[in-house]
Amino acid sequence: MKKEIFILFGILLLTASLVGCRKEMSRSEWCNKYGFKEDEVFDIEIGNYGFPYIDTEINGHQIKMMYDTGNMVGISVSSEVAKQLGLTKVDEITLVDTAGLSLGRFGVYESEKVKVFGREFTGEKIYETFADDIDGLLPPSLLLEHRFTIDYKNKFIGISKNSFPENRIKKETFPLIVNPSQPGMPVIEGVVNGEKVLIQLDTGCSRTCVDEKLITKFNLPANAWGYEIKDVRLGSFQFRIKNAKKVSFAGINEGYPGPIMLCLGSDTISKVVFTVDYPNEKVILSE
């Protein structure tokens, strides 16, 4: 009898898990809730490292490219994809990490037609990325005239020039801290362990990162996976981070009213519906 109960309990757990993986809303329901026309909404795939990927066409070739709100370089592809596409190298640039340290020299390729988000982009140079395990990266600079809303759970991204709807959605709105030297990078003010700090929201970061100075200031406890932050508050949304990675943001701080102390990655952003309204300079987190 106990064995049958255990098996039944296991089946119920498996069923609940499978149901949890299904889309909670249809495309039309999602459009109505978040204020998009159906042709403004695109499917995303949650792939390697929990990143959001979208179908992109370059020179007639289909590529799954990751939408990376921390990509301040431009449309980027791996060296292998560049070879497959037959891209012509015209220059090189030095890429740096968030600390401002050099990652090396990487190729710059002639501009090509890029089709994504229901639009065709021309005149955009293509860059070689240092991440060879990701085929390509799309920058937020492509959407500076729009609002985008990304929903990891329902696997949609919507892009529109309309404002976020004023309906009964639980949401928190933050001023987007604009920095011309970091076009499109979402940075807002939040609260970490009771203190206001600047926080970057980076879909291209697999796990939340914390600046070494904040680790020292709060004496954050270390564990086998990183550092624990007990309380990150963005309005009424509260997060507990158990595996924050130690980094330095010294290389991206210039032009901001203070230092960036935390970067919430896709591991945390995926828990909410994430909107950046560039024309109205707002960041919105919602259910």
QUIZIQUI-V286134 format. One record per residue. N is the residue number from 1. RES is the residue in one small letter. OMEGA is omega in radians with two decimals (999 if undefined). Layout:
# QUIZIQUI-V286134
N;RES;OMEGA  N;RES;OMEGA
This chain:
# QUIZIQUI-V286134
1;m;3.14  2;k;-3.13  3;k;-3.13  4;e;3.11  5;i;3.14  6;f;3.13  7;i;3.13  8;l;3.12  9;f;3.11  10;g;3.11  11;i;3.13  12;l;3.11  13;l;3.13  14;l;3.12  15;t;3.13  16;a;3.14  17;s;-3.13  18;l;3.11  19;v;-3.13  20;g;-3.12  21;c;-3.12  22;r;3.08  23;k;3.14  24;e;-3.10  25;m;3.00  26;s;3.12  27;r;-3.10  28;s;3.09  29;e;-3.13  30;w;3.11  31;c;-3.13  32;n;-3.09  33;k;-3.01  34;y;2.96  35;g;3.11  36;f;2.88  37;k;-3.06  38;e;3.14  39;d;3.06  40;e;-3.07  41;v;-3.06  42;f;3.10  43;d;2.97  44;i;3.07  45;e;3.09  46;i;-3.00  47;g;-3.09  48;n;3.08  49;y;-3.13  50;g;-3.12  51;f;3.06  52;p;-3.14  53;y;3.14  54;i;3.12  55;d;-3.11  56;t;3.11  57;e;3.04  58;i;-3.13  59;n;3.11  60;g;3.13  61;h;3.13  62;q;-3.13  63;i;2.98  64;k;-3.10  65;m;-3.09  66;m;3.07  67;y;-2.93  68;d;-3.10  69;t;3.06  70;g;-3.10  71;n;-3.14  72;m;-3.12  73;v;-3.11  74;g;3.09  75;i;-3.01  76;s;3.07  77;v;3.09  78;s;3.13  79;s;3.13  80;e;3.12  81;v;3.10  82;a;3.09  83;k;-3.13  84;q;-3.13  85;l;-3.11  86;g;-3.11  87;l;-3.13  88;t;3.14  89;k;-3.10  90;v;-3.08  91;d;3.02  92;e;3.03  93;i;3.04  94;t;3.06  95;l;3.14  96;v;3.09  97;d;-3.07  98;t;3.10  99;a;-3.09  100;g;-3.13  101;l;-3.07  102;s;3.02  103;l;3.14  104;g;3.13  105;r;-3.09  106;f;-3.02  107;g;2.97  108;v;-3.05  109;y;3.10  110;e;3.13  111;s;3.13  112;e;3.05  113;k;3.13  114;v;3.13  115;k;3.13  116;v;-3.13  117;f;3.13  118;g;-3.11  119;r;3.06  120;e;3.13  121;f;3.09  122;t;3.12  123;g;3.13  124;e;3.05  125;k;-3.14  126;i;-3.04  127;y;3.05  128;e;3.12  129;t;3.10  130;f;-3.08  131;a;-3.08  132;d;3.13  133;d;3.05  134;i;-3.04  135;d;-3.10  136;g;-3.12  137;l;3.06  138;l;-3.10  139;p;3.08  140;p;-3.14  141;s;3.09  142;l;-2.98  143;l;-3.03  144;l;3.11  145;e;-3.01  146;h;2.88  147;r;2.99  148;f;3.05  149;t;-3.12  150;i;-3.06  151;d;-3.10  152;y;-3.04  153;k;3.13  154;n;3.05  155;k;3.06  156;f;2.87  157;i;3.11  158;g;-3.11  159;i;-3.04  160;s;3.00  161;k;3.08  162;n;3.12  163;s;3.07  164;f;-3.06  165;p;3.10  166;e;3.12  167;n;-3.03  168;r;3.03  169;i;3.01  170;k;-3.11  171;k;3.04  172;e;-3.10  173;t;-3.10  174;f;3.00  175;p;3.03  176;l;3.12  177;i;-3.01  178;v;3.10  179;n;-3.08  180;p;3.13  181;s;3.09  182;q;-2.98  183;p;3.07  184;g;-3.11  185;m;-3.11  186;p;3.07  187;v;-3.13  188;i;3.03  189;e;3.07  190;g;-3.10  191;v;3.10  192;v;-3.12  193;n;3.05  194;g;-3.10  195;e;3.12  196;k;3.11  197;v;3.02  198;l;-3.07  199;i;3.03  200;q;3.08  201;l;-2.94  202;d;3.11  203;t;-3.14  204;g;3.08  205;c;-3.02  206;s;3.13  207;r;-3.13  208;t;-3.12  209;c;-3.12  210;v;3.14  211;d;-3.10  212;e;-3.14  213;k;3.12  214;l;3.08  215;i;-3.14  216;t;-3.07  217;k;-3.09  218;f;-3.09  219;n;-3.07  220;l;-3.12  221;p;3.11  222;a;3.03  223;n;-3.07  224;a;-3.05  225;w;-3.10  226;g;-3.12  227;y;-3.12  228;e;3.04  229;i;-3.00  230;k;-2.98  231;d;2.98  232;v;-3.09  233;r;3.00  234;l;-3.01  235;g;-3.14  236;s;3.11  237;f;-3.07  238;q;-3.12  239;f;2.99  240;r;-3.08  241;i;-3.09  242;k;-3.02  243;n;-3.11  244;a;-3.14  245;k;3.12  246;k;3.12  247;v;2.95  248;s;3.08  249;f;-3.06  250;a;-3.08  251;g;-3.11  252;i;-3.05  253;n;-3.05  254;e;3.13  255;g;3.10  256;y;-3.11  257;p;3.11  258;g;-3.12  259;p;2.99  260;i;-3.06  261;m;-3.06  262;l;3.03  263;c;3.07  264;l;-3.12  265;g;-3.12  266;s;3.10  267;d;-3.13  268;t;-3.13  269;i;-3.09  270;s;-3.12  271;k;3.14  272;v;2.94  273;v;-2.91  274;f;-3.12  275;t;2.93  276;v;3.12  277;d;-3.05  278;y;-3.14  279;p;-3.13  280;n;3.08  281;e;3.13  282;k;2.92  283;v;-3.08  284;i;2.99  285;l;-3.07  286;s;3.08  287;e;999
